[in-house]
């Protein structure tokens, strides 16, 4: 019997759905938590496909420096920033301010 491969995009979405409002994480942190060999890039591909899914808060996933690198995948160029600011996260020049304070680490937050 052939073993089913996990759907990595679905695994990524499950983690992203756990990020609480007012917090953000990075592509790499999600990849590390899931043990995805292709790493942050695979998480990025999943997030690019998630921007039309209302139940996946894709705006809470940024690069390791807090930069809104995925903003061009949203309906408008400012939608990602607006969604973060609505949750109380300060963004300047496409970068989350005090990223270390809002950073949500799935390794710690979702520890078994």
TORLO-928992 format. One record per atom (N, C-alpha, C, O): z, y, x. Coordinates in steps of 0.05 Angstrom, whole numbers, plus 32768, in hexadecimal, padded with zeros to 4 digits. Each point is the difference from the previous one (the first is absolute). Layout:
# residues N
ZYX ...
# end
This chain:
# residues 112
80007FE98011 800080177FEF 800080198012 800F80028013 7FE080117FE6 7FFD80198010 801680137FF9 800580067FE8 80088005802C 801580147FFB 7FF4801B7FFA 7FEE8009800D 801D80047FDD 7FF6801A7FF8 800880158014 801780018009 7FD780117FFE 800680178011 800E80157FEF 7FF880057FE9 801C80098023 800C80157FF0 7FED80187FFD 7FF080058011 801280097FD9 7FF080187FFB 80108017800D 8013800A7FF4 7FE47FFE8024 800E8015800E 8002801A7FF1 8015800E8001 7FD67FFA7FF1 800180197FF1 80167FFF7FEC 800F80137FFD 7FF47FD67FF4 80157FFE7FED 801C8001800D 8012800C7FF4 7FF17FE78023 80198002800E 8007801C8008 801780097FFD 7FD58006800C 8004801C8007 800880107FE7 8013800F8001 7FDF7FED7FE9 8007800E7FE8 801C7FFA7FF6 800E80127FF6 7FFB7FD6800E 801C7FF87FF8 80148011800F 801480097FF5 7FE77FFA8025 801280108011 7FFF801D7FF8 8015800D7FFD 7FD37FFE8000 7FFC801D7FF9 800E80067FE6 800B80167FFD 7FF47FD87FF0 800D80057FE6 801E80028002 800E800B7FEE 7FFE7FEC8029 801D80028004 8009801A800C 801780068001 7FD6800A800A 8007801A800C 800A80137FEB 7FF180067FED 802780038015 800B80127FEB 7FF4801C8001 7FF780098016 800980057FD4 7FF7801C8000 801080108015 80187FFC8003 7FDA8017800A 800D80118014 80027FF3801B 800D800B8012 7FE87FDE7FF1 80007FF2801A 7FE37FF98007 7FEE7FFF7FEF 800C7FFB802B 7FE57FF98009 80037FEC8017 80157FFF800D 7FD67FF27FF7 7FFF7FED8016 7FE58001800E 7FEF800F7FF7 800E7FE1801D 7FE78000800F 7FF17FE57FFC 800B7FEC7FF9 7FDB8016800D 7FEF7FE87FFF 800C7FEA8012 80027FE97FF9 80058020801F 800B7FED8014 801A7FF37FF8 80047FE88005 800E80277FEE 80197FF57FF7 7FFC7FEA7FEB 800D7FEB8000 7FE080197FEE 7FF97FEC7FEC 7FF47FE8800D 80087FE97FFA 7FE6801B8019 7FF37FEA800E 80157FEF800F 7FFF7FE88000 80138026800E 80157FF2800F 80117FEF7FED 80067FE98006 800280237FE4 80117FF17FED 7FF27FE77FF6 800C7FEB7FFD 7FDA80187FFD 7FF17FE97FF5 7FF67FED8016 7FF77FEA7FF9 800B801E8020 7FF67FEF8015 7FE27FFD8000 7FF57FEB8007 7FFD802A7FF0 7FE37FFF7FFF 7FF58004801C 80048015800C 7FED7FD87FFE 7FF68000801B 7FED80188005 8001800B8016 7FEF7FFC7FD7 7FED80168004 800E801B7FFD 7FF380158003 80267FEB7FF6 801180178000 7FF980167FEE 7FF77FFD7FE9 800F801B8021 7FFE80197FF0 7FE480037FF3 7FFE800B7FEA 7FEE7FED8025 7FE580047FF5 7FFC7FF17FE6 7FF4800A7FED 80167FDD8011 7FFD7FF07FE8 8010800E7FE9 7FF680007FE9 8021800B801D 800F800E7FEC 7FF180197FF7 7FFF80067FE8 7FF48007802A 7FEF80177FF9 7FE97FF87FEE 7FFB800F7FED 7FF97FDB8018 7FEA7FF67FEE 800B7FFB7FE4 7FF480077FEC 80247FED8013 800C7FFB7FE6 8006801A7FF1 7FFC80027FE8 800F80118027 8007801A7FF4 7FE7800F7FF6 8000800D7FEB 7FEA7FF18024 7FE7800D7FF8 7FF77FF57FE5 7FF4800F7FF0 80117FD8800B 7FF87FF37FE7 801480057FE9 7FFB7FFA7FE9 801C8012801E 801680027FEC 8002801B7FF3 800F80037FED 7FE18010801B 8004801C7FF6 7FF980037FE3 800680147FF4 7FED7FD88000 7FFA80017FE4 80137FEF7FEF 7FFD7FFE7FE8 80177FF68026 80137FEF7FF2 801980117FFA 800F80068012 7FF680017FD5 801680117FF9 801C7FF58007 8013800F8002 7FEF7FD68000 801A7FF48005 80067FFD801E 80157FF68007 7FD88012800B 80047FFF801D 8003801C800A 7FEC800F8000 802C7FFA8009 8003801B800A 7FF58004801C 800F80038014 7FD67FFC7FEE 7FF280028019 800780198010 7FFD80018018 800A80147FDA 8006801A800D 80187FFE8012 800480128011 800C7FD97FED 80187FFD8010 7FFB7FF1801A 80137FFB800F 7FD47FFF7FF7 7FF97FF28019 7FEF80128011 7FEB80097FF8 801F7FFC8021 7FF480138012 7FFE7FF3801C 80087FE98003 7FEE80258010 7FFF7FF4801B 801B8003800E 8013800B7FF4 7FF07FEA8023 801A7FFE800E 800C801B8007 801880028005 7FD880137FFA 800A801B8006 800580107FE6 800880178002 7FF47FDC7FE7 8004800E7FE7 7FE780107FF7 800280107FED 7FE77FEC8020 7FE8800D7FF8 7FF37FF47FE8 80007FE77FFD 7FF680297FF1 7FF37FF77FE7 7FE37FF78006 7FED800D7FF6 80107FDF801A 7FE67FF78009 7FEF7FF47FE9 7FE87FFE8002 80257FF97FE8 7FF17FF57FEA 7FF980137FEA 7FF67FF87FEB 800F8022801A 7FFD80147FEA 7FE380017FF5 7FFD80077FE8 7FEF7FF38028 7FE580027FF6 7FF87FEA7FED 7FEA80007FF4 80287FEC8008 7FFB7FEB7FED 800A80067FE4 7FFC7FF17FED 801380258010 800B80087FE7 7FEB80107FF0 7FEB8009800B 801B7FFC7FDC 7FED800D7FEE 7FF8801C8009 7FEA80097FFC 802A80058010 7FFA801A800C 800C8000801C 80127FF08006 7FE58022800C 800B8001801B 801E80078002 800D7FFB8014 7FFD80117FD6 801C80098001 80137FEE7FEF 801880057FFF 7FDC7FE77FF3 80107FF07FEE 80177FF1800D 80157FFD7FF5 7FE67FF98023 80157FF0800F 801780138006 80187FF97FFB 7FE3801E8010 801580138007 800E80097FE6 801980028000 7FD980047FEB 800C80097FE7 80137FEA7FF5 801680077FF6 7FE27FE0800C 80117FEA7FF6 801A7FFE8011 80157FFC7FF4 7FE880078026 80187FFF8011 801380177FFB 80187FFD7FFE 7FDC801B7FFF 801080187FFC 800F7FFF7FE5 8016800A7FFD 7FDD7FE97FEF 800C7FFD7FE6 80197FEF8002 801380027FEF 7FEE7FED8025 80187FEF8005 8014800C8013 80147FF38007 7FE780268001 8013800E8012 7FFA7FFD801E 801080088010 7FD97FEC7FF7 7FF97FFD801C 7FF080198009 7FEC80077FF3 801D80068022 7FF28017800B 7FE97FF88012 80037FF08012 7FE6801C7FE8 7FE87FFA8010 7FF4801A800A 7FFC80137FF1 7FFF7FEE8029 7FF28018800C 7FEA7FF68012 80037FED800F 7FE5801F7FEF 7FE97FF98010 7FFB7FE27FFF 7FFB7FF38015 800680027FD3 7FFB7FE37FFB 80137FED800E 7FF97FEA8006 801F80208000 80157FEF800D 801A80037FF1 800980167FFA 80047FD38001 801B80007FF3 8013800C8014 80027FF88017 800E801C7FE0 8014800C8011 80197FEF7FFF 80077FF47FEC 8007800A802B 80187FF08003 7FFA7FE37FF7 80107FF47FF1 7FDA80018019 7FF77FE67FF8 80167FEB8005 80037FED7FF0 800C80168025 80167FED8006 80157FFF7FEA 800D7FEB7FFC 7FF6802B7FF6 801580017FEA 7FF67FF37FE6 80107FF67FF1 7FD6800B800A 7FF57FF47FE8 7FF57FE48005 7FF87FF27FED 80068006802C 7FF47FE68007 800F7FE97FF3 80187FFE8001 7FD97FF17FF2 800A7FE87FF2 7FF67FE88010 7FE87FFB8002 802B7FF7800A 7FF97FE98011 80037FE67FF1 80167FF77FFA 7FD37FFC7FFF 80027FE77FF1 80107FEA800E 800C7FEF7FF3 7FF580118028 800F7FEC800E 801E80027FF9 800E7FEC7FFF 7FFC802D7FFD 801C80047FF9 800480007FE2 80137FF37FF6 7FDC801A7FFB 800480047FE3 7FFB7FE67FF0 800C7FFB7FEC 7FE27FF4801F 7FFA7FE77FF2 800A7FE7800F 7FF77FEA7FFC 801D801B8015 800B7FE98010 800C7FEB7FED 800C80077FEB 7FEF7FE1801C 800A7FE97FEF 801E7FFC8005 800C7FEE7FF3 
# end
